[in-house]
């Protein structure tokens, strides 16, 4: 909307489940209504969840999480698993310590699921160890938790400039009884200022040319035009969406003021040349 696409031709559309990529938890498009192509996507925004960092962690064996500390510790009930040492030692003998460590570092829910499904939980180290339910003890314990490790989620905005530019051109084009022109927002108008001598004669011409160079050096995009009538020059500037036109006339030689004309309203006002740069900077701020 800030670059001139009206709000009533914009919408957010949520992807259907069958449209989303396998890694996406959710995905929305910003779409713009066009007269030729209907609703067209100009921006895609995907919630990739923790897919990216979890995938990197899986294959690099590096932890890519952050620890989020709570304002106050929380007491939580949790299930822990530990070996039944009276049976564990005799079965695994010298390998008991490393199997025990692997068990304690494993997810409790995964262990329970494996026991329910297969009657055993498999530990893969330098060799494969099978742990049955009678070798384990599950206990409910209460712990003080000061925070939690979280794998950050990734939000991916994606867009190109071509469709957005097309949309700006389409929805900035304005047809009235008096003229057809691009009503570009001043933030994206490719030419910011037209400078015209009222007539292409000595005096106004030199001042207009000097103003053109001065304002270009100040960073403004300026188009100088001295051909044809002033009305035709205004029309040409309007057609390409120039927001303001500055005209130097013979009165300028006397009062050092120029006429500034607004593209949309065609209203005109006299501005001292000394104040023109500040006037334009405020206008384009």
BANUNU-339817 format. One line per field, with one value per residue (C-alpha): x, y, z. Coordinates in Angstrom, 1 decimal, decimal comma, padded with zeros to 4 digits. Layout:
X	c(X; ...)
Y	c(Y; ...)
Z	c(Z; ...)
! end
This chain:
X	c(000,0; 002,9; 004,1; 000,7; -001,1; -004,7; -005,7; -008,9; -007,0; -004,8; -005,5; -003,8; -004,5; -003,6; -002,3; -004,3; -002,5; -001,8; -000,1; 002,4; 006,0; 006,8; 008,8; 006,1; 003,9; 001,9; 002,1; 000,3; 000,5; 000,0; -002,0; -003,0; -006,0; -005,1; -007,5; -005,8; -004,6; -007,0; -005,5; -001,7; 000,8; 003,4; 004,7; 004,9; 005,4; 006,2; 006,4; 009,2; 009,0; 012,3; 012,9; 016,0; 018,0; 016,8; 018,0; 021,4; 021,7; 020,8; 023,6; 026,2; 025,7; 025,9; 023,2; 021,6; 019,2; 018,9; 018,2; 015,3; 015,4; 012,1; 011,3; 010,9; 011,7; 008,9; 008,2; 007,3; 006,4; 008,3; 009,0; 012,6; 014,1; 017,1; 018,5; 017,4; 020,9; 020,2; 019,6; 021,4; 025,0; 024,8; 023,5; 025,7; 028,7; 031,6; 029,4; 026,9; 028,1; 027,8; 024,5; 023,2; 024,3; 022,6; 019,4; 019,4; 020,1; 017,3; 013,7; 011,5; 008,5; 010,5; 011,6; 008,0; 006,8; 009,5; 008,7; 005,0; 005,5; 008,5; 008,9; 012,4; 014,4; 017,4; 020,6; 023,0; 026,6; 029,7; 027,3; 023,6; 022,1; 018,5; 017,0; 013,8; 011,2; 012,4; 015,8; 014,4; 012,7; 010,4; 009,8; 007,8; 009,9; 009,4; 012,1; 012,8; 013,1; 014,8; 014,3; 014,2; 016,1; 014,3; 015,2; 014,3; 011,7; 012,3; 009,8; 010,6; 009,2; 009,9; 009,2; 010,5; 010,3; 008,8; 005,2; 005,3; 006,5; 003,7; 001,1; 002,4; 002,2; -001,3; -002,9; -001,1; -002,4; -005,3; -007,8; -009,8; -011,9; -009,0; -005,9; -004,5; -001,4; 000,5; -000,5; 002,7; 003,2; 006,0; 008,1; 008,4; 008,0; 011,0; 011,3; 010,7; 010,7; 010,2; 011,9; 010,7; 011,4; 008,1; 009,6; 012,8; 014,5; 017,4; 016,8; 014,2; 016,2; 019,5; 017,8; 016,0; 019,2; 021,0; 018,2; 018,3; 022,0; 021,7; 018,8; 020,4; 023,6; 021,3; 020,1; 016,8; 015,9; 015,1; 013,9; 014,6; 012,2; 012,2; 010,4; 006,8; 004,3; 004,2; 000,9; 002,4; 005,4; 003,0; 001,1; 004,3; 005,4; 002,0; 002,0; 005,2; 004,0; 006,2; 004,7; 005,8; 006,7; 008,7; 008,3; 010,7; 009,0; 010,0; 008,7; 011,4; 013,9; 012,4; 011,2; 013,5; 010,4; 009,2; 005,9; 005,5; 002,6; 001,1; 000,5; -002,8; -004,6; -002,8; -002,7; 000,1; 002,0; 004,9; 008,0; 011,2; 014,2; 016,1; 013,4; 012,9; 015,4; 013,9; 010,4; 011,2; 013,0; 009,9; 007,7; 009,7; 010,5)
Y	c(000,0; 002,4; 002,1; 002,7; -000,6; -000,1; -002,2; -003,3; -005,2; -007,0; -010,2; -012,9; -016,4; -019,5; -022,5; -025,7; -028,7; -030,1; -026,9; -026,7; -027,9; -030,9; -028,8; -026,1; -025,9; -023,1; -020,9; -017,7; -015,7; -012,0; -011,7; -008,8; -008,5; -007,9; -007,2; -009,7; -012,5; -012,4; -012,9; -013,2; -014,1; -011,3; -012,5; -016,0; -016,4; -019,9; -021,1; -023,7; -024,7; -026,1; -028,1; -026,3; -026,2; -029,7; -031,1; -029,4; -030,8; -034,3; -034,4; -032,3; -033,7; -030,1; -028,7; -025,7; -024,7; -021,8; -022,0; -019,9; -019,2; -018,9; -015,8; -018,2; -021,9; -024,3; -027,6; -030,3; -034,0; -036,1; -039,8; -041,0; -044,3; -046,0; -049,5; -052,3; -052,8; -056,2; -057,6; -055,1; -055,9; -059,7; -059,3; -056,5; -057,0; -054,6; -052,8; -051,9; -048,3; -047,2; -048,9; -047,3; -043,9; -044,4; -045,4; -042,4; -040,0; -041,5; -040,1; -041,9; -041,8; -043,5; -046,2; -046,9; -046,9; -049,4; -051,7; -051,6; -052,3; -054,7; -055,8; -054,3; -051,1; -051,2; -049,3; -049,0; -048,2; -050,0; -053,0; -053,5; -054,1; -055,1; -053,9; -055,5; -054,0; -056,1; -054,5; -051,0; -049,0; -046,1; -043,5; -040,3; -037,5; -033,8; -031,4; -027,7; -026,5; -023,2; -023,1; -025,1; -025,7; -024,6; -025,1; -021,8; -021,8; -020,1; -017,8; -017,4; -014,4; -014,8; -012,4; -011,0; -007,4; -008,1; -008,8; -006,1; -003,6; -004,8; -004,3; -000,8; 000,1; -001,4; 000,1; 003,5; 004,0; 006,5; 007,6; 010,7; 012,9; 015,3; 013,0; 009,5; 009,3; 007,2; 008,3; 006,9; 007,3; 009,8; 007,1; 005,1; 007,7; 007,1; 010,9; 013,0; 016,4; 018,2; 021,6; 023,7; 027,2; 028,8; 029,7; 028,5; 031,9; 033,5; 034,2; 031,5; 028,9; 029,6; 029,6; 026,3; 024,6; 025,8; 024,6; 021,2; 020,7; 022,0; 019,6; 016,7; 017,2; 017,3; 013,8; 014,4; 012,7; 015,6; 015,8; 019,0; 019,8; 023,0; 021,8; 022,6; 024,6; 024,5; 022,7; 019,9; 019,6; 019,3; 016,6; 014,6; 014,8; 013,7; 010,7; 009,3; 010,0; 012,9; 014,2; 017,8; 020,2; 023,4; 026,3; 029,2; 032,3; 035,9; 036,8; 034,6; 037,1; 039,7; 037,9; 034,7; 032,5; 029,5; 027,9; 024,4; 022,4; 019,2; 016,4; 015,1; 018,3; 020,5; 023,1; 025,6; 027,7; 030,1; 029,0; 031,1; 029,4; 029,6; 027,5; 025,0; 022,3; 022,3; 022,2; 019,1; 017,3; 017,7; 016,6; 013,4; 012,7)
Z	c(000,0; 000,7; -002,9; -004,4; -004,6; -003,2; -000,2; -001,9; -004,6; -002,0; -000,1; 002,1; 001,0; 003,0; 001,1; 001,1; 002,7; -000,8; -001,9; 000,8; 000,6; 002,8; 005,2; 005,7; 008,8; 007,2; 004,1; 003,0; -000,2; -000,7; -003,9; -006,0; -008,3; -011,9; -014,8; -017,2; -014,9; -012,0; -008,5; -008,8; -006,0; -005,4; -002,0; -000,4; 003,4; 004,6; 008,2; 007,8; 011,5; 012,8; 009,7; 008,6; 011,8; 012,9; 009,5; 009,9; 013,4; 012,3; 009,6; 011,3; 014,8; 016,1; 018,4; 016,9; 019,7; 022,1; 025,8; 026,9; 030,6; 032,5; 034,6; 037,5; 037,8; 037,1; 038,9; 036,4; 036,7; 034,3; 033,6; 033,8; 032,9; 034,5; 034,3; 036,7; 037,9; 039,4; 035,9; 033,8; 034,9; 034,5; 030,9; 029,5; 031,8; 030,8; 028,3; 031,0; 031,5; 027,9; 027,4; 030,6; 029,4; 026,0; 027,7; 030,0; 027,1; 025,0; 024,7; 027,3; 025,0; 022,2; 024,6; 025,7; 022,1; 021,0; 024,0; 023,2; 019,5; 019,5; 023,1; 023,1; 022,7; 020,4; 021,3; 018,4; 019,6; 018,4; 018,2; 018,6; 022,1; 022,8; 026,0; 027,2; 029,6; 032,6; 032,4; 032,9; 035,7; 034,9; 037,6; 038,0; 039,4; 040,1; 038,9; 039,0; 035,4; 034,9; 031,1; 028,0; 024,8; 021,7; 018,1; 016,4; 013,7; 010,3; 008,7; 005,0; 003,1; -000,7; -003,5; -006,7; -008,0; -011,4; -010,3; -007,8; -010,4; -012,8; -010,0; -009,3; -013,0; -013,3; -010,3; -010,7; -014,2; -014,0; -016,6; -016,2; -018,6; -018,8; -019,0; -018,7; -016,5; -014,0; -010,5; -008,9; -005,2; -004,7; -003,0; -006,2; -009,0; -011,3; -012,0; -009,0; -010,5; -013,9; -014,4; -017,3; -018,4; -019,3; -022,7; -024,2; -024,0; -022,4; -018,7; -017,7; -019,6; -017,7; -014,3; -015,1; -016,2; -013,1; -010,9; -012,7; -012,0; -008,4; -007,5; -009,3; -007,2; -004,1; -005,0; -006,8; -010,1; -012,3; -015,9; -017,8; -020,7; -022,8; -026,0; -027,0; -025,0; -021,2; -021,4; -023,4; -021,1; -018,1; -020,0; -020,8; -017,2; -015,9; -018,3; -016,9; -013,3; -012,3; -009,0; -009,2; -011,9; -011,4; -013,9; -014,3; -015,8; -016,4; -013,0; -011,6; -012,8; -010,6; -007,5; -007,4; -007,1; -009,2; -009,7; -008,3; -009,8; -008,3; -010,8; -009,3; -008,3; -010,8; -008,1; -008,3; -005,7; -005,8; -003,9; -003,4; -005,1; -001,8; -000,1; -003,0; -001,8; 001,8; 000,3; -001,9; 001,0; 003,2; 000,4; -000,4; 003,3)
! end
